[in-house]
Amino acid sequence: MTELRNVEAELTRFRVRLAVVALVVLACFALLGWRLYTLQVLRHDELAERAETNRTAVVPIVPNRGEILDRNGVVLATNYKAYTLEITPSRTGRPLDEVIDAIGQVVEITPRDRRRFKRLQEDSRSFESLPIRTRLSDEEVARFAARRYRFPGVEIKARLFRTYPLGETGAHVVGYIGRINQKEKERIEDSDDAANYRGTDHIGKLGVEASYEPVLHGTTGVEQMETSAGGRAVRRLASHPATPGDSVRLTIDINLQKLVEELYGERRGALVAIDPANGEVLAFVSKPTFDPNLFVEGIDQESWAELNESIDKPLLNRALRGTYPPGSTYKPFMGLAALETGRRAPGTIVMDGGSWTFGGHTFRSGHALGPVDLYRSIVKSSNVYYYQLANDMGVNAIHDFMKPLGFGQITGIDIPGETRGILPSTEWKRTTYRRPEQQKWYAGETISLGIGQGYNNFTMLQLAGATATLAAGGVRHVPHLVQARQDPLTQQFQAVPRPPAQPLGYAPQNVALVRRAMVGVTQEGTSRGVFAGAPYLSGGKTGTAQAVTIGQKGRYNAAKLAEHQRDHSLYIAFAPADAPRIAVAAIVENAGFGAAHAAPLVRRAMDYWLAGLYPSEQDLKAVQRGQASAPIGTPRQAAEMALQRGTAP
């Protein structure tokens, strides 16, 4: 009986175990069924898309970058095809270092090539083709082609490279492209253009290349490729071609630009020429300049050190970022301020005895002119007249008048990096300095503002813009460097929209008087010798500005100063006098008197623009040495010296 009960108990336990196991098995099957349902029904679309992604790859097609042309169609930046040696890492079948070492036995592979390749590899996929060597010679192409069978996954391809045919000419305007750095990459990834820059290695870094990057870049195309499990491309499934970038046509006349750069020679300085009728920049010169081709594939350390450490600062765009006291070129604008604010009438006489005393300090002018009115104050460049005028107006009234003319303001020109400069006021001084005694404006500080010294510090772009506004009768245009963009498909040019002109509301008779006085400068004043025999009538004003402050007891003696401490030579001008088509501001750094150095430069630039004359070789060299006045020798015809469309020097 006991044995029967034990058997029944064992049987019961067995049945319980069997039920538990059955429940576990059933639960496992239920779980498996749910998982299958989840994968095949609930997540079907997501997983199908992932599988398709693993099976296919999207490869970007980089667009051709648009060209940059001058106003006459001369090419300033373009692309050319060259052969590159490229590796597709997933197709080599052996370690990359071993492949590169073997390639190096056929064509030269430098350590720099290796470093660049590794950087590219970090930012790309294994099935993408990456350049290990660029710009192969025909001999290198032939040598590798004969051994191509030894290198699976390595191919010779033709790619486009950026080039600047005119080298240093106009480099600060055109700018350059360079490889995208980490900061730029992060900015692109955070922008709406991230997809459009897939596969792009270069971006505009300076000048028009930078400011018109979205226009020049184009639209990236795509190829959809089927890939194997190992990532190897098997076949092309679909393709959407890239759209080339628009070309841009500048307002610059590159022949005028080239001439002015030649006229500067080895000297430092800047010249800006503007069409007063519309704000088009005709020349935008900064000297010394540089070769933008050095930056395209990454500048070498030696060239970078030479450019970056030079005391002449060739990478500094002096026309855009260099700031200088305007010196006596400020006087026509002060004269206009005097008339417009009612502080002076045209016939008001001021006695110029060669000096003026204020607060126990004597401000000297160097020469006594006797009685001067506004006209004579500009023609003969009276300092005393403008010492008194500045004192009568006060710093804030001067500031308020000069601000709409663009002094100490961002002009809005269409390239990046513009410097504001300094147009002083009591508020400016209060917010600029920390110590209370520095924040106070002293009346004596106003006096030198009248002759373009003191805190005044402006760019040549601002000075040229103000001169253009005066030449246009008080109508201000925003200066600009790009005239139109060209559609790569239709080849049609479309004008780039610009802000409307801004009339400043000056009385016509006041503008006419100041302009007439500036014409007097070229006929009977400080630049009469330079403009003798000119085939047009122009208005102008010379200027000499301190590069360093000489102590009150000191006398200026250029021979005793280091070259970089000597006065700057400035000149502003417009022509023809009755209907101006060009307005210019120029500076030759540390060159001294404006009529001796800056004015001859401007004369030759205006001769070219208005009369189609190019200086003789003898005259060109004399200007470069700072030993010229009116042109010497027989001038050449500008048309004979001009760069034509599609040509390089």
Disulfide bonds with the S-S distance in Angstrom:
none
